[in-house]
Each structure stands twice: as structure tokens, then as C-alpha cells.
């Protein structure tokens, strides 16, 4: 079975408090975008995992696809072997949720391939064990995410016909680095209220991570400023960075960025 895990962007990202378990409470709106990996899962004589495209760091067993299969096998221990091939196109550690999407799409594929007939809420429970962003990709529709990001509420966000331009400066932002210098606080205006009025987005739809990340990496703020200069009606860092996106009413030019930067443009 072939599927195409997609990236996401965050419309606003508020870190509202620190929890006793060490995690942080967040509030954000996640929206899927048409930047894709390719994932093929077929029956095999033994379980194998191969990749092409962007190099994936870390140990094979740490990949969320194989972790998801391991989770399912705890409950369904007779699951057959599979050959998994992932063509990696979405930059990693970039705030776009590419690894989370791969893990969630794999869970959906295993569910279909093995005729498990598990409902979305059940798959979301598996996904939450893989990572905070993973449950979002099970249904893969715009959602307000709270808690660690695993509590999801549908929301109507219409970006159809708009253009998106992504710029990633090939900088990896670690979780610890992103939280450094960040003070959790409630948003000045309720997220849903701001989302309902695009004229408020530029001033009031905030990604709290920008304060600490921009201070450490001024070139990321320069990307955001450039997107506004290009005519974006809204620009923001996605997740904890380092990707910055701009939303446009008309097709933008990509611009002349350094060769090592990743750029992507599409109509939504």
C-alpha cells in the first residue's frame, strides 16, 4: 500500500504552562499542507525498513514507523511481517511534523493492511504514544491542539486558493534550545477568536517559540521579515522551527535564498 504523509504548519503556538511531568501545556492550530513524503508498506518474508531521499539520522529502531508497528504487535501479536520503504522529502527537525506524519500514516496503513478495523480514536491513542504531534495526522484535518498537543478539536480553517511559501535555513532547533528563555503564559487573545478574523493574524496570532529562537538565530527572523516584504498577509515560524512560512493571496516569488536553504511553494 502506498501513501503520502504530508507536513503541517502551526497557526499560532502558545506555551501556556509547565506540567508536573516535565512537559508543557500548549495551544495551537495545526493545518495540513501539500508537502509530502512517500510511504510504501507491503507484506514481506521478514520485517524490513528501507529509505531513500533525505538521510534520516538516528537508529533504525527509533523510527516512528517501526515503533508504531511494535506498539500494535503488543496488542495483535500475530501481525505478519512487512517491508516498509520511506522516501523522505519533508525536512526533519524543522517544525513541519514530517516524522510524526510518517508514524501516523503507517498506523493507518497497518490498520487497513491487517484488516484490524480500528476506529480513529483508537489509532490516535497509539499515535499519542509515538509523539505529541502524531495524533493530528490520523484524521489529518485542521485541529485545535491542547495538552501536549494530543487533545484535538476540529476547526474550520479555509485556506483554499491561498499560496504558501516555506523557507527552511537548514538549522536544527532542539527542543531544549527552543524552550530556553521562554516563559509560559496565557495568550493575550483567545486562539479561536484570532483565527476567526484574518485581519488579526499578523499582530495577534503568535508563535511563542519565536522570541527565544529569533534571539539565538537572527537569520530566521530575517526570513519572516522577508516574507512580509514579499507580500505575505501572515508569516510565522512553524512549531519550534526552524521553518518559516508565509501565506499569500497571490503566487509569490521564491526569492534568492542560499543554496543550502530548503524552499517550497504551493497553492493550498
Secondary structure, 3 states (H helix, E strand, C coil): CEECCEEEEEEEEEEEEECCCCCEEEEEEEEEEEEECEEEEEECCCCEEEEEECCCCCCHHHCHHHHHHHHHHHHCCCCCCEEEEEEECCCCCCCCCHHHHHHHHHHHHHHHHCCCCCCHHHHHHHHHHHCCCCCHHHHCCCEEEECCCCEEEECCCCCCCCEEEEEECCCCCCHHHHHCCCCCCCCCCCHHHHHCCHHHHHHHCCECHHHHHHHHCHHHHHHHHHHHHHCCCEEEECCCCCCEEEEECCCCCCCCCCCCCEEEEEEC
